[in-house]
Amino acid sequence: ADLATYRALEDRIAASEPGWNIVLVPPPLPLPPIEDPQSRDEAVGTAIWAAQRLNLSIVLNGSGSDADAVEQRLSAAGVAVQPSSTGPLSLQWQAPIKAPS
């Protein structure tokens, strides 16, 4: 299953149990591709959903107005985003920083 499947499952359970607050915490699977403008809105929404549940930061690769719009949407949703102007437009999890031992 991918992150969109876990998000849909949470939505389906929440719709069937209106008195409950359902929150699924998915595994940190790869974030959905965002290169295609036709599916970008849904993909970014899924990335936001996963980042909020996992409390993880996202690296945003790419540059230009599309990258700026994605960065603004992630930030507006409270997701910590690290812009990177390298490579094509894409999202990936930011590796957690280990505390010194």
QUIPE-V574463 format. One record per run of one state. SS is the DSSP state (hx for helix, st for strand, lp for the rest). FROM is the first residue (numbers start at 1). TO is the last residue. Records with the same first field share a line. If there is no record, write none. Layout:
# QUIPE-V574463
SS: FROM-TO, FROM-TO
This chain:
# QUIPE-V574463
lp: 1-2, 17-36, 55-57, 62-64, 77-80, 85-89, 94-101
hx: 3-16, 37-54, 65-76
st: 58-61, 81-84, 90-93
